[in-house]
Amino acid sequence: MKDTILPALRLLAALTVLTGAVYPLLITAVARAVFPRQAAGSLVQNEGSSVGSELLAQKFGSPRYFQPRPSAADFATVPSGASNLGPTSAVLRTTAQDRAAAVRAACGLAGDTPVPGDLLCASGSGLDPHISPESARLQLDRVARTRGLTPEHRARLESLVTALTEPPQFGVLGEPRVNVLCLNLALDRL
């Protein structure tokens, strides 16, 4: 039995060091060398300080800003995740209807105006930093109104949404999208 346990413990210790320390440190070093910005969290800088990450949604409470997708975890990163409510859930249906009514009221839209689905339902992580270009355009009038923008500034705002619209990855994966943090920072610079 001693001939079996000691080699097994040595192998366990060796694999623990290899897979628990050496491999992660090696991969981290390679990532920092090859993709330094991404390995550091894809941080967004504004006037020399970090204001967030391109990869994580943030809550923008003011109507002066474009709003991100809803978050099932209220934008907290540790307990992030989906609500796990299915398509037949009455709670999900009621939540989506309430969110649609809130978006329509905030944007001054008629009660039957369609609201894009990404403004009604949280993403799987609850931290998706992107919205669809349609969702951004739906919020244009509210943002322009609350900021007191003139019609020519509103046109610049619409051009900003178009300029910051990212195409599907590799031209085929996903949908066009707009990063809300980047859009709001560009909005402040207008």
C-alpha positions in Angstrom: 0.0 0.0 0.0 2.9 2.3 0.8 4.2 1.7 -2.7 1.0 3.1 -4.1 0.2 6.0 -1.8 3.6 7.7 -1.9 3.9 7.9 -5.7 0.3 9.0 -5.9 0.9 11.9 -3.4 4.1 12.9 -5.3 2.2 12.9 -8.6 -0.6 14.9 -6.9 1.9 17.5 -5.6 3.6 17.8 -9.0 0.4 18.2 -10.9 -0.9 20.7 -8.4 2.2 22.9 -8.9 2.2 22.4 -12.6 -1.5 23.1 -13.3 -2.2 25.3 -10.3 0.8 27.6 -10.5 3.2 27.1 -13.5 0.5 26.9 -16.2 -1.5 29.9 -15.0 1.6 32.0 -14.6 2.9 31.1 -18.1 -0.5 31.8 -19.8 -0.7 35.1 -17.9 2.8 36.1 -19.0 2.1 35.2 -22.6 -1.2 37.1 -22.5 0.4 40.2 -21.1 3.1 40.1 -23.7 0.8 39.5 -26.7 -2.4 41.2 -25.6 -1.4 43.7 -22.9 -4.5 45.9 -23.0 -6.9 42.9 -23.0 -4.9 41.1 -20.2 -5.3 44.2 -18.1 -9.1 44.1 -18.4 -9.7 46.3 -21.5 -9.9 49.3 -19.3 -11.3 52.5 -20.7 -9.4 55.7 -19.9 -10.9 59.2 -19.6 -8.7 62.1 -18.8 -6.0 59.8 -17.5 -8.1 57.7 -15.2 -9.9 54.4 -15.6 -13.6 54.8 -15.8 -14.6 51.2 -16.6 -14.0 48.2 -18.8 -15.2 47.7 -22.4 -16.2 44.2 -21.4 -18.6 45.0 -18.4 -21.8 47.0 -18.4 -22.2 49.8 -16.0 -25.3 51.4 -14.5 -26.0 54.9 -15.9 -28.7 56.4 -13.6 -29.0 59.8 -15.3 -31.4 60.2 -18.2 -28.6 62.3 -19.8 -26.9 59.1 -20.7 -27.7 56.1 -22.9 -28.9 53.2 -20.8 -27.5 49.7 -21.1 -29.3 46.4 -21.1 -31.1 45.5 -17.9 -29.1 43.5 -15.4 -30.5 40.6 -13.4 -27.7 41.3 -10.8 -28.0 45.1 -10.8 -24.6 45.3 -12.6 -22.7 43.6 -9.7 -19.8 41.5 -11.0 -19.6 38.9 -8.3 -23.2 37.6 -8.4 -23.6 38.2 -12.1 -25.8 35.9 -14.1 -29.2 35.6 -15.7 -32.5 35.6 -14.0 -33.1 32.0 -15.2 -36.7 32.9 -16.1 -38.0 30.9 -19.1 -40.1 32.2 -22.0 -43.3 30.9 -20.4 -42.6 32.7 -17.1 -45.3 35.2 -16.0 -42.7 37.0 -14.0 -40.5 37.5 -17.1 -43.5 38.7 -19.1 -44.5 41.2 -16.5 -40.9 42.4 -16.1 -40.5 42.9 -19.8 -43.9 44.8 -20.0 -42.8 47.0 -17.1 -39.5 47.7 -18.7 -41.1 48.5 -22.0 -43.5 50.9 -20.3 -40.6 52.6 -18.5 -38.5 52.9 -21.7 -41.5 54.4 -23.6 -42.2 56.9 -20.7 -38.6 57.9 -20.4 -38.2 58.4 -24.2 -41.6 60.0 -24.7 -42.9 57.3 -27.0 -46.4 56.2 -27.8 -47.8 53.3 -25.8 -47.6 50.9 -28.8 -44.1 51.8 -30.0 -42.0 48.6 -30.2 -39.1 48.5 -27.9 -36.0 46.4 -28.9 -35.6 43.2 -26.9 -32.2 44.1 -25.6 -33.8 46.9 -23.6 -36.3 44.5 -22.1 -34.3 41.4 -21.1 -31.0 41.0 -19.4 -28.1 39.2 -21.1 -26.9 35.8 -19.9 -24.2 37.4 -17.7 -26.3 40.5 -16.8 -23.2 42.5 -17.7 -23.3 42.8 -21.5 -21.8 46.2 -22.3 -23.5 46.5 -25.7 -26.9 47.5 -27.0 -28.2 47.3 -30.5 -28.0 50.4 -32.7 -31.8 50.4 -32.7 -31.8 50.6 -28.9 -29.3 53.5 -29.0 -31.4 55.3 -31.7 -34.5 54.8 -29.6 -32.9 56.7 -26.8 -31.5 59.6 -29.0 -34.4 62.0 -28.4 -34.4 61.5 -24.6 -30.7 62.1 -24.4 -30.9 65.1 -26.7 -33.9 66.6 -24.8 -32.4 66.1 -21.3 -29.1 67.7 -22.4 -30.8 70.6 -24.2 -29.1 69.8 -27.5 -30.0 71.7 -30.6 -31.2 69.9 -33.8 -27.7 70.1 -35.3 -26.2 68.6 -32.1 -28.8 65.9 -32.3 -27.7 65.1 -35.8 -24.1 64.8 -34.5 -25.3 62.5 -31.8 -27.0 60.3 -34.4 -23.7 60.3 -36.4 -21.9 59.3 -33.2 -24.1 56.3 -32.7 -23.4 55.3 -36.3 -19.7 55.8 -36.0 -19.5 53.7 -32.8 -21.6 50.8 -34.1 -19.4 47.7 -34.2 -20.1 45.2 -37.0 -20.5 41.5 -36.2 -17.3 39.8 -35.2 -15.4 38.5 -38.3 -18.3 39.8 -40.3 -20.6 36.9 -39.4 -20.7 36.3 -35.6 -23.4 38.2 -33.7 -25.2 41.4 -34.5 -24.1 45.0 -34.9 -23.7 46.6 -31.5 -22.8 49.8 -29.6 -20.7 49.8 -26.5 -22.7 52.0 -24.0 -19.7 53.1 -22.0 -17.8 54.3 -25.1 -20.9 56.0 -26.4 -21.5 57.9 -23.2 -17.9 59.0 -23.0 -18.1 60.2 -26.6 -21.4 62.0 -25.7 -19.7 63.9 -22.9 -17.0 65.0 -25.3 -19.5 66.5 -27.8 
